[in-house]
Amino acid sequence: MSLKHYAVLALFLCLLGIPLRGHAQDRLGFDGDDLVTPDCAAMSDWFECRSINDPSVNASVRRGYEYIHHTTSTLGPDAPRNETNTFEDGTAYANASIACSSCHFTGGHVPFGTPFYQVPDKYASKPYFRPLNYNRDAADSILDCFSNCMNNPRTPPKDDPVIQDMLAYIQWVADGVTDPSMKGAGWPTLPGHGLPVIPGVATMTANPAAGATIYANECAGCHSDDGPGQGEYRSDESRPRVPALWGVNSYTRGAAFYNNQNLGAFVRQFMPYGDPLTLSNQQALDVAAFINQQGHPDGLADQMFCHIEADNIPASLRKPAAANVGCTYPGEPFNSTQIMNGPWAPITAWRNAEIARLLNGMRGVNPGINLLLNDN
Protein backbone atom coordinates (compact mmCIF):
# COMPACT_ATOMS: atom_id res chain seq x y z
CA MET A 1 0.00 0.00 0.00
CA SER A 2 1.29 3.42 -0.90
CA LEU A 3 2.17 6.12 1.59
CA LYS A 4 -0.68 8.16 0.19
CA HIS A 5 -3.11 5.37 0.96
CA TYR A 6 -1.84 5.12 4.50
CA ALA A 7 -2.23 8.86 4.68
CA VAL A 8 -5.94 8.69 4.05
CA LEU A 9 -6.42 6.28 6.92
CA ALA A 10 -7.25 8.44 9.88
CA LEU A 11 -10.52 9.94 8.72
CA PHE A 12 -13.53 11.00 10.41
CA LEU A 13 -16.54 10.66 12.38
CA CYS A 14 -17.41 8.91 15.41
CA LEU A 15 -14.90 6.66 13.84
CA LEU A 16 -11.10 6.65 13.08
CA GLY A 17 -8.83 3.76 12.24
CA ILE A 18 -6.93 2.27 15.15
CA PRO A 19 -3.20 1.62 15.38
CA LEU A 20 -0.69 0.17 13.00
CA ARG A 21 0.75 -2.80 14.81
CA GLY A 22 4.50 -2.91 14.85
CA HIS A 23 5.02 0.84 14.69
CA ALA A 24 7.16 2.37 17.39
CA GLN A 25 5.11 3.73 20.25
CA ASP A 26 4.65 7.46 20.21
CA ARG A 27 5.41 9.63 23.20
CA LEU A 28 1.93 9.15 24.60
CA GLY A 29 2.24 5.38 24.68
CA PHE A 30 -0.83 4.92 22.52
CA ASP A 31 0.21 1.58 21.05
CA GLY A 32 1.75 3.08 17.97
CA ASP A 33 -1.31 5.19 17.13
CA ASP A 34 0.60 7.86 15.27
CA LEU A 35 -2.19 8.50 12.78
CA VAL A 36 -3.28 11.81 14.25
CA THR A 37 -1.32 13.01 17.27
CA PRO A 38 -1.14 16.25 19.23
CA ASP A 39 1.73 18.62 18.65
CA CYS A 40 3.04 18.41 22.19
CA ALA A 41 5.67 21.09 21.63
CA ALA A 42 3.12 23.58 20.31
CA MET A 43 0.78 22.83 23.23
CA SER A 44 3.49 22.89 25.90
CA ASP A 45 2.64 26.35 27.25
CA TRP A 46 -0.78 25.14 28.38
CA PHE A 47 -0.83 21.33 28.17
CA GLU A 48 1.51 18.57 29.33
CA CYS A 49 1.55 15.41 27.21
CA ARG A 50 1.92 12.38 29.47
CA SER A 51 2.21 8.66 28.82
CA ILE A 52 -0.54 6.22 29.70
CA ASN A 53 2.28 3.76 30.44
CA ASP A 54 3.60 5.82 33.33
CA PRO A 55 3.53 3.67 36.51
CA SER A 56 1.64 6.43 38.32
CA VAL A 57 -1.42 6.02 36.07
CA ASN A 58 -4.04 4.07 38.00
CA ALA A 59 -5.87 0.99 36.79
CA SER A 60 -9.20 2.73 36.19
CA VAL A 61 -7.58 5.28 33.86
CA ARG A 62 -5.78 2.50 32.00
CA ARG A 63 -9.01 0.58 31.51
CA GLY A 64 -10.73 3.74 30.30
CA TYR A 65 -7.92 4.22 27.83
CA GLU A 66 -8.44 0.71 26.45
CA TYR A 67 -12.19 1.23 26.09
CA ILE A 68 -11.70 4.51 24.25
CA HIS A 69 -8.81 3.49 21.99
CA HIS A 70 -9.83 -0.10 21.30
CA THR A 71 -13.59 0.12 21.57
CA THR A 72 -14.48 -2.60 19.08
CA SER A 73 -12.23 -5.18 20.75
CA THR A 74 -13.14 -4.27 24.34
CA LEU A 75 -16.82 -3.23 24.21
CA GLY A 76 -17.97 -3.88 20.67
CA PRO A 77 -18.39 -6.44 17.90
CA ASP A 78 -14.90 -7.95 18.24
CA ALA A 79 -14.85 -8.10 22.04
CA PRO A 80 -14.85 -11.38 23.94
CA ARG A 81 -18.13 -11.38 25.85
CA ASN A 82 -17.84 -11.05 29.61
CA GLU A 83 -19.79 -9.52 32.46
CA THR A 84 -17.89 -6.25 32.10
CA ASN A 85 -18.89 -5.41 28.53
CA THR A 86 -22.26 -7.04 27.93
CA PHE A 87 -25.87 -6.70 28.96
CA GLU A 88 -27.74 -9.45 30.77
CA ASP A 89 -28.80 -11.05 27.47
CA GLY A 90 -25.20 -11.28 26.28
CA THR A 91 -25.31 -8.46 23.73
CA ALA A 92 -22.37 -6.06 23.50
CA TYR A 93 -22.31 -2.48 24.77
CA ALA A 94 -21.31 -1.20 21.31
CA ASN A 95 -22.57 -2.35 17.91
CA ALA A 96 -20.60 -0.21 15.48
CA SER A 97 -17.17 -0.86 13.96
CA ILE A 98 -15.98 2.43 15.40
CA ALA A 99 -13.68 3.48 18.23
CA CYS A 100 -14.14 6.47 20.50
CA SER A 101 -10.74 7.65 19.27
CA SER A 102 -12.18 7.69 15.76
CA CYS A 103 -13.67 11.08 16.62
CA HIS A 104 -11.64 11.95 19.68
CA PHE A 105 -8.23 11.84 18.03
CA THR A 106 -5.45 10.27 20.07
CA GLY A 107 -7.97 9.69 22.80
CA GLY A 108 -9.02 13.31 23.11
CA HIS A 109 -5.70 15.14 22.98
CA VAL A 110 -5.85 16.85 19.58
CA PRO A 111 -7.17 20.43 19.26
CA PHE A 112 -10.23 20.51 16.99
CA GLY A 113 -10.20 16.69 17.11
CA THR A 114 -13.12 16.75 19.60
CA PRO A 115 -10.68 16.84 22.55
CA PHE A 116 -11.42 15.48 26.01
CA TYR A 117 -9.46 18.11 27.90
CA GLN A 118 -12.54 20.34 27.84
CA VAL A 119 -15.03 17.76 29.09
CA PRO A 120 -14.92 17.82 32.92
CA ASP A 121 -15.27 21.60 33.20
CA LYS A 122 -17.74 21.86 30.33
CA TYR A 123 -20.14 19.38 31.86
CA ALA A 124 -19.66 20.27 35.51
CA SER A 125 -22.78 22.45 35.47
CA LYS A 126 -24.86 19.97 33.41
CA PRO A 127 -25.50 22.30 30.46
CA TYR A 128 -28.73 22.15 28.51
CA PHE A 129 -28.70 19.71 25.58
CA ARG A 130 -31.24 21.06 23.13
CA PRO A 131 -31.51 18.04 20.80
CA LEU A 132 -33.00 15.85 23.54
CA ASN A 133 -34.26 18.58 25.90
CA TYR A 134 -32.39 17.77 29.10
CA ASN A 135 -29.44 18.89 31.15
CA ARG A 136 -26.67 16.36 30.79
CA ASP A 137 -23.39 15.70 32.50
CA ALA A 138 -20.31 13.97 31.10
CA ALA A 139 -21.66 10.48 31.81
CA ASP A 140 -24.90 11.34 29.99
CA SER A 141 -22.85 12.53 27.03
CA ILE A 142 -20.99 9.21 26.89
CA LEU A 143 -24.28 7.32 26.92
CA ASP A 144 -25.64 9.48 24.09
CA CYS A 145 -22.50 8.58 22.13
CA PHE A 146 -23.14 4.88 22.75
CA SER A 147 -26.56 5.37 21.18
CA ASN A 148 -25.64 7.67 18.31
CA CYS A 149 -22.04 6.78 17.49
CA MET A 150 -21.89 3.16 18.62
CA ASN A 151 -25.40 2.44 17.30
CA ASN A 152 -26.82 0.80 20.41
CA PRO A 153 -30.31 1.81 21.56
CA ARG A 154 -29.50 0.26 24.94
CA THR A 155 -26.97 1.87 27.22
CA PRO A 156 -25.43 0.79 30.51
CA PRO A 157 -26.30 2.77 33.65
CA LYS A 158 -24.30 5.88 34.45
CA ASP A 159 -22.64 4.19 37.40
CA ASP A 160 -21.51 1.21 35.33
CA PRO A 161 -17.78 0.48 35.88
CA VAL A 162 -17.08 0.91 32.16
CA ILE A 163 -18.56 4.41 32.17
CA GLN A 164 -16.70 5.30 35.36
CA ASP A 165 -13.40 4.10 33.87
CA MET A 166 -13.99 6.16 30.74
CA LEU A 167 -14.69 9.20 32.91
CA ALA A 168 -11.48 8.54 34.84
CA TYR A 169 -9.50 8.50 31.61
CA ILE A 170 -11.18 11.70 30.40
CA GLN A 171 -10.31 13.40 33.68
CA TRP A 172 -6.71 12.19 33.32
CA VAL A 173 -6.51 13.86 29.91
CA ALA A 174 -8.02 17.07 31.34
CA ASP A 175 -5.49 17.02 34.17
CA GLY A 176 -2.85 17.64 31.52
CA VAL A 177 -4.01 21.27 31.24
CA THR A 178 -1.40 23.30 33.08
CA ASP A 179 -2.60 26.89 32.50
CA PRO A 180 -4.75 27.92 35.51
CA SER A 181 -6.70 30.39 33.37
CA MET A 182 -7.94 27.50 31.24
CA LYS A 183 -9.42 25.52 34.10
CA GLY A 184 -12.88 25.77 35.57
CA ALA A 185 -15.06 28.38 33.91
CA GLY A 186 -12.21 29.13 31.52
CA TRP A 187 -12.66 25.95 29.48
CA PRO A 188 -13.87 27.85 26.36
CA THR A 189 -10.38 29.41 26.20
CA LEU A 190 -8.82 26.00 25.54
CA PRO A 191 -7.33 25.99 22.03
CA GLY A 192 -9.36 23.97 19.57
CA HIS A 193 -11.87 22.91 22.20
CA GLY A 194 -14.57 22.11 19.66
CA LEU A 195 -14.85 21.10 16.03
CA PRO A 196 -13.20 22.98 13.16
CA VAL A 197 -15.36 25.20 10.95
CA ILE A 198 -15.25 25.83 7.21
CA PRO A 199 -15.32 29.62 6.75
CA GLY A 200 -18.46 30.78 4.99
CA VAL A 201 -19.95 27.28 4.94
CA ALA A 202 -23.50 28.59 5.44
CA THR A 203 -23.52 30.00 1.91
CA MET A 204 -21.99 26.90 0.28
CA THR A 205 -23.76 23.97 -1.38
CA ALA A 206 -22.41 20.43 -1.05
CA ASN A 207 -22.26 18.21 -4.13
CA PRO A 208 -22.35 14.50 -3.22
CA ALA A 209 -21.76 13.41 -6.82
CA ALA A 210 -18.51 15.35 -6.90
CA GLY A 211 -17.74 13.94 -3.47
CA ALA A 212 -18.02 10.39 -4.81
CA THR A 213 -15.18 11.05 -7.25
CA ILE A 214 -13.01 12.64 -4.58
CA TYR A 215 -13.71 9.75 -2.23
CA ALA A 216 -12.70 7.22 -4.89
CA ASN A 217 -9.45 9.06 -5.56
CA GLU A 218 -8.44 10.11 -2.07
CA CYS A 219 -10.19 7.91 0.49
CA ALA A 220 -11.16 4.49 -0.86
CA GLY A 221 -7.60 3.17 -0.77
CA CYS A 222 -7.95 2.80 3.00
CA HIS A 223 -11.64 3.27 3.65
CA SER A 224 -12.61 0.88 0.83
CA ASP A 225 -15.10 1.48 -1.94
CA ASP A 226 -18.04 0.74 0.31
CA GLY A 227 -16.73 2.33 3.52
CA PRO A 228 -17.39 -0.81 5.57
CA GLY A 229 -15.14 -0.36 8.57
CA GLN A 230 -14.08 -3.67 10.06
CA GLY A 231 -12.67 -2.86 13.47
CA GLU A 232 -9.05 -2.63 14.44
CA TYR A 233 -6.86 -4.67 12.12
CA ARG A 234 -7.04 -6.60 8.88
CA SER A 235 -4.46 -9.31 9.46
CA ASP A 236 -4.97 -10.77 6.02
CA GLU A 237 -4.12 -7.41 4.45
CA SER A 238 -1.39 -6.35 6.89
CA ARG A 239 -3.02 -2.98 7.44
CA PRO A 240 -5.31 -1.35 9.97
CA ARG A 241 -8.99 -1.62 9.66
CA VAL A 242 -10.78 1.68 9.52
CA PRO A 243 -14.08 2.85 10.95
CA ALA A 244 -17.35 2.23 9.21
CA LEU A 245 -18.34 5.34 7.30
CA TRP A 246 -21.81 4.09 6.44
CA GLY A 247 -23.97 1.01 6.69
CA VAL A 248 -25.28 -0.93 9.67
CA ASN A 249 -21.91 -0.82 11.46
CA SER A 250 -21.49 2.93 11.15
CA TYR A 251 -22.43 6.02 13.13
CA THR A 252 -26.11 6.90 13.17
CA ARG A 253 -28.15 9.80 11.89
CA GLY A 254 -28.11 11.14 15.43
CA ALA A 255 -24.32 11.55 15.49
CA ALA A 256 -22.69 14.96 15.19
CA PHE A 257 -21.06 13.99 11.91
CA TYR A 258 -24.37 13.25 10.25
CA ASN A 259 -24.20 16.95 9.46
CA ASN A 260 -22.24 17.90 6.40
CA GLN A 261 -20.96 21.13 7.91
CA ASN A 262 -19.38 19.25 10.83
CA LEU A 263 -18.01 16.34 8.84
CA GLY A 264 -16.77 18.54 6.01
CA ALA A 265 -14.75 20.70 8.38
CA PHE A 266 -13.31 17.60 10.08
CA VAL A 267 -12.25 16.14 6.73
CA ARG A 268 -10.73 19.46 5.69
CA GLN A 269 -8.75 19.77 8.94
CA PHE A 270 -7.34 16.25 9.18
CA MET A 271 -7.54 14.48 5.82
CA PRO A 272 -5.91 13.10 3.80
CA TYR A 273 -3.76 11.93 6.68
CA GLY A 274 -0.20 13.12 6.34
CA ASP A 275 -1.32 15.77 3.88
CA PRO A 276 -4.12 17.65 5.67
CA LEU A 277 -5.60 20.94 4.54
CA THR A 278 -4.88 20.06 0.91
CA LEU A 279 -8.50 19.43 -0.03
CA SER A 280 -10.33 22.66 -0.73
CA ASN A 281 -13.23 23.66 1.48
CA GLN A 282 -15.60 22.66 -1.32
CA GLN A 283 -13.93 19.28 -1.86
CA ALA A 284 -14.09 18.44 1.83
CA LEU A 285 -17.75 19.42 2.00
CA ASP A 286 -18.51 17.33 -1.08
CA VAL A 287 -16.81 14.25 0.42
CA ALA A 288 -18.88 14.69 3.58
CA ALA A 289 -22.06 14.92 1.52
CA PHE A 290 -21.20 11.72 -0.34
CA ILE A 291 -20.56 9.82 2.91
CA ASN A 292 -23.71 11.08 4.60
CA GLN A 293 -25.80 10.36 1.51
CA GLN A 294 -25.19 6.67 2.12
CA GLY A 295 -27.31 4.66 4.53
CA HIS A 296 -26.91 5.22 8.27
CA PRO A 297 -28.75 3.71 11.24
CA ASP A 298 -31.29 5.90 13.01
CA GLY A 299 -29.96 5.99 16.57
CA LEU A 300 -31.73 8.71 18.53
CA ALA A 301 -32.19 10.91 15.45
CA ASP A 302 -35.96 10.68 15.26
CA GLN A 303 -36.34 11.78 18.90
CA MET A 304 -34.37 14.99 18.51
CA PHE A 305 -35.78 18.53 18.53
CA CYS A 306 -39.33 17.26 19.10
CA HIS A 307 -40.21 19.39 22.12
CA ILE A 308 -41.43 22.88 22.91
CA GLU A 309 -38.91 25.02 24.76
CA ALA A 310 -39.47 27.18 27.83
CA ASP A 311 -40.41 30.23 25.75
CA ASN A 312 -43.01 28.21 23.78
CA ILE A 313 -40.83 28.01 20.65
CA PRO A 314 -40.59 24.59 18.94
CA ALA A 315 -37.05 23.24 19.22
CA SER A 316 -37.25 22.30 15.55
CA LEU A 317 -36.80 26.00 14.75
CA ARG A 318 -33.57 26.14 16.73
CA LYS A 319 -31.78 23.06 15.46
CA PRO A 320 -28.69 23.59 13.27
CA ALA A 321 -29.63 24.30 9.67
CA ALA A 322 -27.65 21.27 8.43
CA ALA A 323 -29.19 18.85 10.95
CA ASN A 324 -31.54 16.59 9.00
CA VAL A 325 -32.85 14.84 12.11
CA GLY A 326 -35.88 14.78 14.35
CA CYS A 327 -39.01 16.83 14.08
CA THR A 328 -39.53 19.48 11.43
CA TYR A 329 -41.48 22.68 11.82
CA PRO A 330 -44.86 22.57 10.04
CA GLY A 331 -44.81 24.56 6.85
CA GLU A 332 -41.05 24.98 6.71
CA PRO A 333 -40.21 25.42 2.99
CA PHE A 334 -37.06 23.27 2.88
CA ASN A 335 -36.72 19.65 1.86
CA SER A 336 -34.25 17.12 3.25
CA THR A 337 -31.82 17.56 0.36
CA GLN A 338 -31.59 21.31 1.01
CA ILE A 339 -31.07 20.71 4.72
CA MET A 340 -28.34 18.15 4.10
CA ASN A 341 -26.51 19.94 1.30
CA GLY A 342 -27.30 23.64 1.66
CA PRO A 343 -27.01 26.45 1.15
CA TRP A 344 -27.86 26.85 4.82
CA ALA A 345 -27.99 30.61 5.26
CA PRO A 346 -31.55 30.85 3.88
CA ILE A 347 -32.70 28.10 6.24
CA THR A 348 -31.28 29.88 9.26
CA ALA A 349 -32.72 33.21 8.14
CA TRP A 350 -36.21 31.74 7.63
CA ARG A 351 -36.18 30.02 11.02
CA ASN A 352 -34.94 33.11 12.83
CA ALA A 353 -37.69 35.18 11.20
CA GLU A 354 -40.29 32.63 12.24
CA ILE A 355 -38.98 32.61 15.81
CA ALA A 356 -39.21 36.40 15.89
CA ARG A 357 -42.75 36.27 14.49
CA LEU A 358 -43.88 33.74 17.09
CA LEU A 359 -42.30 35.60 19.98
CA ASN A 360 -43.78 38.87 18.82
CA GLY A 361 -47.23 37.25 18.67
CA MET A 362 -46.86 36.16 22.29
CA ARG A 363 -46.40 39.69 23.63
CA GLY A 364 -49.20 40.57 25.98
CA VAL A 365 -50.54 37.00 25.85
CA ASN A 366 -47.97 35.22 28.01
CA PRO A 367 -46.48 37.45 30.75
CA GLY A 368 -43.46 35.21 31.00
CA ILE A 369 -42.65 35.83 27.35
CA ASN A 370 -42.48 39.57 28.00
CA LEU A 371 -39.57 38.97 30.38
CA LEU A 372 -37.79 36.75 27.87
CA LEU A 373 -38.21 39.29 25.09
CA ASN A 374 -37.06 42.18 27.26
CA ASP A 375 -33.93 40.19 28.17
CA ASN A 376 -33.19 39.83 24.47
Secondary structure by P-SEA (a helix, b strand, c coil): ccaaaaaaccccccccccccccccccccccccccccccccccccccbbbbbcccccccaaaaaaaaaaaccccccccccccccccccccccccccccccccccccccccccccccccccccccccccccccccccccaaaaaaaaaacccccccccccccaaaaaaaaaaaaaaaccccccccccccccccccbbbbccccccbbbbaaaaaaaaaccccccccccccccccccccccbbbbcccccccccccccccccaaaaaaaaaacccccccccccaaaaaaaaaaaaacccccccccccccccccccccccccccccccccccccccccccccccccccaaaaaaaaaaaaaaaaaaccccaaaaaaaaac
